Amino acid sequence: MIVSSLLFFDASIHTKIMYWIKKVTCITATKLEEVKKYQYPNSVKKITTCVVIILFMVQLLFPWRYLLYPGELFWTEEGYRFSWRVMLMEKAGAANFKIVDSLSNTSFYVDNADFLTSFQEKQMSFQPDFILEYAHYLGDHFASQGHQNIQVYVDSYVALNGRMSQPYINSRIDLYSLKESVFHKDWILPFTSDIKIKGL
């Protein structure tokens, strides 16, 4: 954006910049004329046109992918990134992870401070993909220590845009058995409130 602001400067500024570029790169006026007169083959033009069209289509359609997912975007965050709807929410959460031996049914809780900084824990606690990634990290960590039949569960609560906190992740789902994917995360509990847009 800073570079593009040069478009609004006086033409004399552009001339000085071009003169400086020519001086630094030793580009002569003859070389510039050769570049102006050069004609790209039709095949290169077609490929370039296709690439530009595809790029623009991706840029236009990708932000709308959140419409493919059910539920409240700000709650599930499915398709939230690059969606043109960022900076419209504030979330805070708390997540308490439990490691379970599925055969003996013994369990223990994890102190997140042993693995995460306070900032990492804050960010992880309300973002479902971070919660899943952290659950896998914990499962792998304790597996490497000799624990067997590992299952990872989480008691998670999240508050959205100043509302009271409510359960976020299904505490009966073994997160260690799940994989990250582009499909709907049905292990995120439904949002029980309404998001109302002012003026509508």
C-alpha positions as CSV (number, residue, x, y, z in Angstrom):
1,M,0.0,0.0,0.0
2,I,2.9,2.3,0.7
3,V,4.4,1.7,-2.7
4,S,1.1,2.1,-4.5
5,S,0.6,5.5,-2.8
6,L,3.3,6.7,-5.3
7,L,0.5,6.7,-7.9
8,F,-1.0,9.9,-6.3
9,F,2.3,11.8,-6.3
10,D,3.2,14.5,-8.8
11,A,4.5,13.4,-12.2
12,S,7.9,15.0,-11.5
13,I,8.3,12.5,-8.6
14,H,7.8,9.6,-11.0
15,T,10.3,11.0,-13.5
16,K,12.9,11.3,-10.7
17,I,12.3,7.7,-9.6
18,M,12.6,6.4,-13.1
19,Y,15.8,8.4,-13.6
20,W,17.2,6.9,-10.4
21,I,16.2,3.4,-11.4
22,K,17.9,3.9,-14.8
23,K,21.0,5.2,-13.1
24,V,21.3,2.3,-10.7
25,T,20.4,-0.4,-13.2
26,C,22.3,1.1,-16.1
27,I,19.2,0.7,-18.4
28,T,19.5,2.8,-21.5
29,A,16.7,4.4,-23.4
30,T,17.4,2.1,-26.3
31,K,16.8,-1.0,-24.1
32,L,13.5,0.5,-22.9
33,E,12.4,1.0,-26.5
34,E,13.2,-2.6,-27.3
35,V,11.1,-3.7,-24.4
36,K,8.2,-1.5,-25.5
37,K,8.3,-3.0,-29.0
38,Y,8.7,-6.6,-28.0
39,Q,5.6,-8.7,-28.8
40,Y,4.8,-11.8,-26.7
41,P,3.7,-14.9,-28.7
42,N,0.0,-15.6,-28.7
43,S,0.5,-18.8,-26.6
44,V,2.2,-16.8,-23.9
45,K,-0.6,-14.2,-24.0
46,K,-3.2,-16.9,-23.6
47,I,-1.4,-18.6,-20.7
48,T,-0.9,-15.2,-19.0
49,T,-4.6,-14.3,-19.4
50,C,-5.7,-17.7,-18.0
51,V,-3.4,-17.4,-15.0
52,V,-4.6,-13.8,-14.3
53,I,-8.3,-14.9,-14.6
54,I,-7.8,-17.9,-12.3
55,L,-6.0,-15.7,-9.8
56,F,-8.8,-13.1,-9.7
57,M,-11.4,-15.9,-9.4
58,V,-9.7,-17.4,-6.5
59,Q,-9.3,-14.0,-4.8
60,L,-13.0,-13.3,-5.3
61,L,-14.5,-16.7,-4.4
62,F,-12.1,-18.0,-1.6
63,P,-13.4,-15.4,1.0
64,W,-16.9,-16.7,0.5
65,R,-16.1,-20.3,1.4
66,Y,-17.5,-19.8,4.9
67,L,-21.0,-20.0,3.3
68,L,-20.4,-23.7,2.7
69,Y,-20.3,-24.4,6.4
70,P,-23.3,-24.6,8.8
71,G,-23.5,-22.7,12.0
72,E,-22.3,-19.3,13.1
73,L,-19.0,-18.3,11.4
74,F,-17.6,-16.4,14.4
75,W,-18.3,-19.4,16.7
76,T,-16.9,-22.3,14.6
77,E,-14.4,-20.1,12.6
78,E,-14.8,-22.5,9.7
79,G,-13.8,-20.5,6.6
80,Y,-13.2,-17.5,8.9
81,R,-9.6,-16.7,7.8
82,F,-9.5,-14.6,4.6
83,S,-13.3,-14.3,4.7
84,W,-13.6,-10.4,4.6
85,R,-15.3,-10.8,8.0
86,V,-12.3,-10.6,10.2
87,M,-11.9,-8.1,13.0
88,L,-15.6,-8.4,13.8
89,M,-15.4,-10.6,16.8
90,E,-13.8,-10.9,20.2
91,K,-13.5,-14.3,21.9
92,A,-12.1,-15.5,25.2
93,G,-11.9,-19.1,26.3
94,A,-10.6,-21.7,28.7
95,A,-9.6,-25.2,27.9
96,N,-8.8,-28.0,30.3
97,F,-7.3,-31.2,28.7
98,K,-7.7,-34.7,30.1
99,I,-5.5,-37.6,29.1
100,V,-7.3,-41.0,29.4
101,D,-6.1,-44.6,29.2
102,S,-8.9,-46.1,27.2
103,L,-8.3,-49.6,28.7
104,S,-7.7,-48.9,32.4
105,N,-9.9,-45.8,32.3
106,T,-7.4,-44.0,34.4
107,S,-6.9,-40.3,33.6
108,F,-5.1,-37.1,34.6
109,Y,-5.4,-33.4,33.7
110,V,-2.8,-31.4,31.9
111,D,-1.3,-28.1,33.2
112,N,-1.2,-26.1,29.9
113,A,1.5,-23.9,31.4
114,D,3.9,-26.9,31.1
115,F,3.6,-26.7,27.3
116,L,2.4,-23.3,26.3
117,T,3.2,-19.7,27.0
118,S,0.3,-17.6,28.3
119,F,-0.2,-16.0,24.9
120,Q,-0.2,-19.4,23.2
121,E,-2.7,-20.8,25.7
122,K,-5.0,-17.7,25.2
123,Q,-5.0,-18.1,21.4
124,M,-5.5,-21.9,21.6
125,S,-8.4,-21.8,24.0
126,F,-11.0,-20.3,21.5
127,Q,-9.8,-21.5,18.1
128,P,-10.9,-25.1,17.2
129,D,-8.1,-25.9,14.9
130,F,-5.6,-24.9,17.5
131,I,-7.4,-26.9,20.1
132,L,-7.2,-30.0,17.9
133,E,-3.6,-29.4,17.1
134,Y,-2.7,-29.0,20.7
135,A,-4.6,-32.2,21.6
136,H,-2.6,-34.1,19.1
137,Y,0.6,-32.6,20.4
138,L,-0.3,-33.7,23.9
139,G,-1.2,-37.2,22.7
140,D,2.1,-37.6,20.9
141,H,4.0,-36.2,23.9
142,F,2.6,-38.6,26.4
143,A,2.8,-41.5,23.9
144,S,6.5,-40.8,23.6
145,Q,6.7,-41.0,27.4
146,G,5.4,-44.6,27.4
147,H,1.7,-44.0,28.0
148,Q,-0.6,-46.3,26.0
149,N,-4.2,-46.4,24.7
150,I,-4.2,-42.6,24.8
151,Q,-7.4,-40.5,24.4
152,V,-7.5,-36.8,24.7
153,Y,-10.6,-34.9,25.9
154,V,-11.1,-31.2,26.6
155,D,-13.5,-29.2,28.8
156,S,-13.7,-26.0,26.9
157,Y,-15.7,-22.8,27.4
158,V,-15.8,-19.8,25.1
159,A,-17.3,-16.3,25.4
160,L,-18.1,-14.5,22.1
161,N,-18.4,-10.7,21.8
162,G,-19.1,-10.1,25.5
163,R,-21.7,-12.9,25.9
164,M,-21.6,-15.4,28.8
165,S,-19.3,-18.3,28.2
166,Q,-20.7,-21.5,27.1
167,P,-19.4,-25.1,26.3
168,Y,-17.4,-25.0,23.1
169,I,-16.0,-28.5,22.3
170,N,-17.9,-31.7,22.8
171,S,-16.2,-33.1,25.9
172,R,-17.1,-36.7,25.0
173,I,-15.1,-36.7,21.8
174,D,-11.6,-38.1,21.7
175,L,-9.7,-35.3,19.9
176,Y,-6.7,-37.5,19.5
177,S,-8.7,-39.7,17.1
178,L,-9.7,-36.8,14.9
179,K,-7.9,-35.3,11.9
180,E,-7.8,-31.8,10.7
181,S,-9.8,-31.4,7.4
182,V,-11.7,-29.0,5.3
183,F,-15.0,-30.6,6.3
184,H,-17.4,-29.4,8.9
185,K,-16.2,-29.9,12.5
186,D,-19.2,-31.6,14.1
187,W,-17.3,-31.8,17.4
188,I,-17.8,-28.1,17.9
189,L,-21.0,-27.6,20.0
190,P,-23.7,-25.4,18.4
191,F,-23.9,-21.7,19.2
192,T,-26.9,-21.0,21.4
193,S,-27.3,-17.2,20.9
194,D,-27.9,-15.0,17.9
195,I,-25.5,-12.6,16.1
196,K,-27.5,-9.5,15.2
197,I,-26.1,-6.9,12.8
198,K,-26.8,-3.4,13.8
199,G,-29.2,-1.6,11.4
200,L,-30.7,-4.7,9.9
